[in-house]
Amino acid sequence: MRQISEYFACREKVVEALADLPQGNALSEALITGCDFIHLIHPDEVAGITKIQLREGHGPQNLNDEPLDTQFHAYLEAVINPQIRIGLLADDTKPGSYDDRKVRLSGAGAAGFWSRTQDSLTLEVGPTSYPHCRLDLTRSSLEALKLMMRGLTNYHDPYAYFARGIGVAVVPLTTDGNVYIGKRLNSSDHTGVLNFVAGWATFSPTIQDINFYQDAQRELWEEVNVPITLNDTNTRFVGMSGNPITGEVDLVFVVQTQMPDRHFQSGQWEEHSCLARICSKAEAEALLEYGLLPGEQEPSSIMFSSRLGLEYLVQQHW
């Protein structure tokens, strides 16, 4: 009971501190209702966007010791690169090695910094690491609220101490006009959660080399064997969604593939236990409202970015 009362007291302080921040009300509402998603950029805000440009931002603030210079290159030199040199992090330079460096959403406020000019979205990003992302995923809700309050107190930023790792989520449409969604396998960070194609964005110390469209294209090939070159005619960027407690976010793309339903019904998939077809507005709404796949009685959790993709299809596709 004491921990519960502490949780509510901490949440009240966070909500009060969020009042004047950009999208603070949306984050407050998500925390108060216990919602597991917050849509940070909505489809109507990015209609017509065909380019995503990046500007250098900040890494996460130090959890334990003295405050750090978190500016993009300063953080690489002070935090990321020393850990690579002593073997705590990998940077994909050795054959078969994994790249622990990740792209971070940067900028104070619930949605970080972003702006649009005509057909371009500008997003502020910084460096972070996979171990820091995992730490955020495994932290209790109470500890996350305490860390939010610390960030709000010290930097007017609820996620100043969070990794805020950026991923890409891709909703592939078949030539039959349907979509397929599946539960993540044990090897993923979200085991058992319903998700479309998704993965972490690829980091580069040269910011111009970070490309979310290329990441989305790669994930389509790696996860569901769809070879496609994403372009203005087959791909729509529909926004950004995240988890209010962990701070992680995904950029969401809807892609018209040249693959029929039978492609997604065939074979086994490396990152999903199986794929279920969604072929109507009613089926999509049942999944969004109740977590129910067609023909199933037990509800399932839906990844925040998959939810945004489905909501877009309900409005624009079916």
C-alpha positions as CSV (number, residue, x, y, z in Angstrom):
1,M,0.0,0.0,0.0
2,R,2.9,2.4,0.8
3,Q,4.4,1.9,-2.6
4,I,1.0,2.5,-4.3
5,S,0.5,5.8,-2.4
6,E,4.1,6.8,-3.2
7,Y,3.3,6.1,-6.9
8,F,0.2,8.4,-6.9
9,A,2.0,11.1,-5.0
10,C,4.9,11.1,-7.4
11,R,2.6,11.0,-10.4
12,E,0.7,14.1,-9.1
13,K,4.0,16.0,-8.9
14,V,5.0,15.0,-12.4
15,V,1.6,16.0,-13.8
16,E,1.8,19.4,-12.1
17,A,5.3,20.0,-13.4
18,L,4.3,19.0,-17.0
19,A,1.6,21.7,-17.2
20,D,3.6,24.3,-19.1
21,L,5.6,22.0,-21.3
22,P,4.9,21.4,-25.0
23,Q,2.5,18.4,-25.2
24,G,2.7,18.2,-21.4
25,N,-1.0,17.8,-21.2
26,A,-1.0,14.8,-23.6
27,L,1.7,13.1,-21.5
28,S,-0.1,13.9,-18.2
29,E,-3.3,12.4,-19.6
30,A,-1.4,9.2,-20.6
31,L,0.1,8.9,-17.2
32,I,-3.2,9.5,-15.3
33,T,-5.1,7.0,-17.4
34,G,-2.3,4.4,-17.4
35,C,-2.2,4.5,-21.2
36,D,0.7,2.6,-22.8
37,F,1.0,4.8,-25.8
38,I,1.3,8.5,-26.6
39,H,1.1,9.8,-30.2
40,L,3.7,12.5,-30.4
41,I,3.3,13.5,-34.0
42,H,-0.1,12.8,-35.6
43,P,-0.8,11.9,-39.3
44,D,-2.5,15.3,-40.0
45,E,0.6,17.1,-38.8
46,V,2.9,15.3,-41.3
47,A,0.6,15.1,-44.4
48,G,2.8,15.6,-47.5
49,I,6.1,15.0,-45.7
50,T,8.5,13.1,-47.9
51,K,11.9,14.1,-46.3
52,I,13.1,13.7,-42.7
53,Q,16.1,15.9,-41.9
54,L,18.0,15.7,-38.7
55,R,19.8,18.2,-36.5
56,E,22.4,17.5,-33.8
57,G,20.9,17.4,-30.3
58,H,21.8,15.8,-27.0
59,G,22.4,12.4,-25.4
60,P,20.8,11.4,-22.1
61,Q,22.0,13.1,-18.9
62,N,24.2,11.1,-16.4
63,L,22.1,8.9,-14.0
64,N,24.7,8.7,-11.2
65,D,27.5,11.2,-11.0
66,E,28.1,14.9,-12.0
67,P,26.1,16.4,-14.9
68,L,27.5,15.8,-18.4
69,D,28.0,17.8,-21.5
70,T,25.3,15.9,-23.5
71,Q,25.8,17.8,-26.8
72,F,26.0,15.3,-29.7
73,H,29.7,15.0,-30.3
74,A,30.7,15.8,-26.7
75,Y,28.5,12.9,-25.5
76,L,30.1,10.5,-28.1
77,E,33.6,11.4,-26.9
78,A,32.8,11.4,-23.1
79,V,30.4,8.4,-22.9
80,I,30.0,6.3,-26.0
81,N,33.5,6.0,-27.5
82,P,35.3,5.2,-24.2
83,Q,32.8,2.3,-23.6
84,I,33.5,1.0,-27.1
85,R,37.3,1.2,-26.5
86,I,37.1,-0.9,-23.3
87,G,34.6,-3.4,-24.8
88,L,31.4,-2.4,-22.9
89,L,29.7,-1.4,-26.1
90,A,30.1,-2.7,-29.7
91,D,30.1,-0.4,-32.8
92,D,29.6,-2.9,-35.6
93,T,33.2,-2.6,-36.8
94,K,34.0,-6.2,-36.2
95,P,32.4,-8.8,-38.5
96,G,29.1,-10.1,-37.1
97,S,29.1,-7.7,-34.2
98,Y,26.1,-5.8,-33.1
99,D,26.0,-2.0,-33.0
100,D,25.1,-0.9,-29.4
101,R,24.9,2.8,-30.5
102,K,21.4,4.0,-30.9
103,V,19.6,7.2,-32.1
104,R,18.0,9.3,-29.4
105,L,15.0,11.6,-29.6
106,S,16.3,14.9,-28.3
107,G,14.7,18.2,-27.1
108,A,12.9,19.2,-24.0
109,G,9.2,18.4,-23.8
110,A,7.1,15.3,-24.3
111,A,7.7,15.2,-28.1
112,G,11.3,16.3,-28.2
113,F,12.1,18.9,-30.9
114,W,10.6,18.7,-34.3
115,S,9.3,21.1,-36.9
116,R,8.2,21.0,-40.5
117,T,8.8,23.2,-43.6
118,Q,6.8,22.3,-46.7
119,D,7.6,18.6,-47.4
120,S,10.4,18.2,-44.8
121,L,10.3,17.3,-41.2
122,T,13.3,18.3,-39.0
123,L,13.9,16.1,-36.0
124,E,16.5,16.7,-33.3
125,V,18.5,13.6,-32.3
126,G,21.4,12.6,-30.2
127,P,23.4,9.5,-29.4
128,T,22.5,6.8,-26.8
129,S,23.1,3.1,-26.3
130,Y,21.2,-0.1,-26.3
131,P,22.0,-0.9,-22.6
132,H,20.6,2.4,-21.6
133,C,17.4,1.6,-23.7
134,R,17.1,-1.7,-22.0
135,L,17.5,-0.1,-18.6
136,D,14.5,2.1,-19.4
137,L,12.4,-0.9,-20.6
138,T,13.0,-2.8,-17.3
139,R,12.6,0.1,-14.8
140,S,9.4,0.1,-12.7
141,S,6.7,2.7,-13.3
142,L,7.4,4.3,-9.9
143,E,11.1,4.6,-10.6
144,A,10.4,6.0,-14.1
145,L,8.1,8.7,-12.5
146,K,10.9,9.6,-10.0
147,L,13.3,9.9,-12.9
148,M,10.9,12.1,-14.9
149,M,10.5,14.3,-11.8
150,R,14.3,14.6,-11.6
151,G,14.5,15.6,-15.2
152,L,11.7,18.1,-14.9
153,T,13.3,19.6,-11.7
154,N,16.8,19.9,-13.2
155,Y,16.2,20.5,-16.9
156,H,12.5,21.1,-17.5
157,D,12.6,17.9,-19.5
158,P,10.7,14.7,-18.3
159,Y,13.0,12.5,-20.3
160,A,16.4,14.2,-19.7
161,Y,17.8,11.0,-18.0
162,F,16.1,8.5,-20.4
163,A,17.7,6.9,-23.5
164,R,14.6,7.8,-25.7
165,G,15.8,5.3,-28.3
166,I,14.2,5.8,-31.8
167,G,13.0,3.0,-33.9
168,V,11.1,2.6,-37.2
169,A,7.8,0.8,-37.6
170,V,6.5,-0.2,-41.0
171,V,2.9,-1.2,-41.9
172,P,3.2,-3.2,-45.2
173,L,0.0,-3.2,-47.3
174,T,-0.5,-6.1,-49.6
175,T,-1.7,-5.9,-53.2
176,D,-5.0,-7.3,-51.8
177,G,-5.3,-4.2,-49.6
178,N,-4.7,-6.0,-46.3
179,V,-2.2,-5.9,-43.5
180,Y,-0.6,-8.6,-41.4
181,I,0.4,-8.2,-37.7
182,G,2.1,-10.7,-35.4
183,K,3.3,-11.3,-31.8
184,R,7.0,-10.7,-31.2
185,L,9.1,-13.7,-30.3
186,N,11.3,-14.1,-27.2
187,S,14.3,-12.6,-28.9
188,S,12.8,-9.2,-29.1
189,D,12.5,-6.3,-26.6
190,H,8.7,-6.7,-26.6
191,T,7.9,-10.4,-26.4
192,G,4.3,-11.3,-27.0
193,V,3.3,-7.8,-28.1
194,L,1.4,-7.4,-31.4
195,N,3.6,-5.5,-33.8
196,F,4.1,-4.8,-37.5
197,V,7.6,-4.7,-39.0
198,A,9.8,-2.7,-36.6
199,G,13.4,-2.2,-35.4
200,W,15.9,0.2,-33.9
201,A,17.1,3.0,-36.2
202,T,20.7,2.8,-37.3
203,F,23.1,5.3,-35.6
204,S,25.9,7.1,-37.3
205,P,28.3,9.8,-35.8
206,T,27.7,11.7,-39.1
207,I,24.2,12.9,-38.7
208,Q,23.6,13.1,-42.5
209,D,24.1,9.3,-42.7
210,I,21.2,8.5,-40.3
211,N,18.3,7.6,-42.6
212,F,15.0,6.4,-41.3
213,Y,13.6,5.6,-44.7
214,Q,16.6,3.2,-45.3
215,D,16.0,1.6,-41.9
216,A,12.4,1.0,-42.8
217,Q,13.4,-0.5,-46.1
218,R,15.9,-2.8,-44.4
219,E,13.4,-3.9,-41.8
220,L,10.9,-4.9,-44.5
221,W,13.5,-7.1,-46.1
222,E,14.9,-8.6,-42.9
223,E,11.6,-9.3,-41.2
224,V,9.1,-10.2,-44.0
225,N,11.3,-10.7,-47.1
226,V,9.8,-7.8,-49.0
227,P,12.4,-6.3,-51.4
228,I,11.3,-2.7,-52.1
229,T,12.8,0.7,-52.7
230,L,10.8,3.2,-50.6
231,N,9.8,6.3,-52.5
232,D,7.2,9.1,-52.6
233,T,4.6,6.9,-54.5
234,N,4.7,3.8,-52.2
235,T,5.5,5.2,-48.8
236,R,3.7,7.5,-46.4
237,F,5.2,8.8,-43.2
238,V,2.3,8.9,-40.7
239,G,3.9,10.2,-37.5
240,M,5.6,9.3,-34.3
241,S,4.4,7.3,-31.3
242,G,5.9,6.3,-28.0
243,N,5.6,4.8,-24.6
244,P,4.9,7.4,-21.8
245,I,6.8,5.4,-19.2
246,T,9.9,4.1,-21.0
247,G,10.3,7.2,-23.3
248,E,11.1,5.0,-26.4
249,V,9.6,6.2,-29.7
250,D,9.0,4.9,-33.3
251,L,8.6,6.8,-36.5
252,V,5.7,5.1,-38.4
253,F,5.6,4.4,-42.1
254,V,2.8,2.9,-44.2
255,V,4.1,1.2,-47.3
256,Q,2.2,-0.2,-50.3
257,T,4.1,-3.3,-51.3
258,Q,3.9,-5.4,-54.4
259,M,3.3,-8.6,-52.4
260,P,-0.1,-10.4,-52.2
261,D,-1.6,-11.9,-49.1
262,R,-0.2,-15.3,-49.8
263,H,3.4,-14.0,-49.3
264,F,2.6,-13.1,-45.7
265,Q,0.7,-16.4,-45.2
266,S,3.7,-18.4,-46.3
267,G,6.6,-19.7,-44.2
268,Q,7.9,-18.8,-40.8
269,W,9.1,-15.4,-39.8
270,E,12.2,-14.8,-37.8
271,E,10.8,-12.2,-35.4
272,H,7.1,-13.1,-35.2
273,S,5.4,-16.2,-33.9
274,C,2.8,-15.9,-36.7
275,L,1.1,-13.2,-38.8
276,A,-2.6,-12.5,-38.6
277,R,-4.5,-10.8,-41.3
278,I,-6.5,-7.6,-40.8
279,C,-8.7,-6.9,-43.8
280,S,-11.4,-4.5,-42.7
281,K,-12.1,-1.4,-40.8
282,A,-14.2,-3.4,-38.3
283,E,-11.4,-5.9,-37.6
284,A,-8.9,-3.0,-37.1
285,E,-11.3,-1.2,-34.7
286,A,-11.8,-4.4,-32.7
287,L,-8.0,-4.8,-32.4
288,L,-7.6,-1.1,-31.4
289,E,-10.4,-1.1,-28.9
290,Y,-10.3,-4.5,-27.4
291,G,-6.9,-6.0,-28.4
292,L,-8.7,-8.8,-30.3
293,L,-7.4,-10.4,-33.4
294,P,-10.0,-11.9,-35.9
295,G,-11.3,-15.2,-34.5
296,E,-9.5,-14.8,-31.1
297,Q,-11.1,-14.4,-27.7
298,E,-8.1,-13.5,-25.6
299,P,-6.9,-9.8,-25.9
300,S,-3.3,-8.9,-26.8
301,S,-1.2,-5.9,-26.2
302,I,-0.5,-3.7,-29.2
303,M,2.8,-1.9,-29.8
304,F,2.3,1.9,-29.6
305,S,3.6,2.5,-33.1
306,S,1.4,-0.3,-34.6
307,R,-1.6,1.4,-33.0
308,L,-0.8,4.6,-34.7
309,G,-0.4,2.8,-38.1
310,L,-3.8,1.0,-37.6
311,E,-5.5,4.3,-36.6
312,Y,-4.2,5.8,-39.8
313,L,-5.5,2.9,-41.9
314,V,-8.9,3.1,-40.2
315,Q,-9.1,6.8,-41.2
316,Q,-7.5,6.7,-44.7
317,H,-7.6,3.2,-46.1
318,W,-10.7,1.1,-45.2
